[in-house]
């Protein structure tokens, strides 16, 4: 976008943040707890170096916490301790900040593997003092029982062989058996059980989808071309900004995504901070809109 020099006065970012009251900084409006801590620090006009001096935490660790760069932080106990001290230095309740940091950093998802339970010791059977000894009489008795069982198997009772089997008290004849047709009893239609047709209940309709209305810009402030950047700037410079829209339609957590010339970053942040929106709604209820983006183009003013 092309903006003539002097079309609007330069709006300082520090003044825009100063108008943001502490009660307006709602942690729910920030996609990450690190961005929330950064916003609170900026609202209190504290630099990373000042916080590092107060907490004795390296400035690189504070930047890693604000950017949720977990790989750049030390081990888990130290990282959690740094977040707790940082939150206390900003005058915040450290407990919810630490819990949210642990969830977003993946620390709370780690679960200890269950230790294998030792198998209960099986009590050893008491060993008898002396081995069991079979008497000679017992051996003969067992052998005699086995011989008697073998005799019964090989010499069945003659009465059991010659006596015909009986079914329902009627003896079977020893001659050929005549085949007889067995007819099934007739069942009258009155006695027949009625057929029951299965019933199917209609499936419940799916719940209605929520009605989502995205945020719409109401007031757009164009950035001012910084005169101090003109000497070292190209004919056109571009700055891309990411930000969050609160349920009240205000811009918070603004940051630079990409920039062709860092000299223009402050002018872009000053402009986006003054934008106003109709908030994003779900079923009519205002909700925050995270990771919104805007692009600014700075064209060198023509020499008149």
FENLIN-V828370 format. One line per field, one symbol per residue. psi: psi as a letter, one per 30 degrees, with the letter a starting at -180 (. if undefined). A space follows every 50 residues. Layout:
psi->???
This chain:
psi->kkkkkgfllkkkeeeeeefjleffjkffgkflfeeeeeeeeeeghkleee eeeefhkkeeeeeeeeghiefflaleeeeeeeeeeeeefggljfeeeeee eeeffgeffkkkkkkkkkkkkkkkkkkkekkkkkleeeeeeeeeeeeeee eeefilkeefefkllkkhfjkklfakkkkkkkkkkkklfefkkkkjkkkk kkkkklkkkkjkjlkkkekkkklkjkeffeegllekkkkkkklkklffgl klhklkekkfjffgeeeeeeeffglklklkkjhfkklkjlhlklkkkjkk kkj.
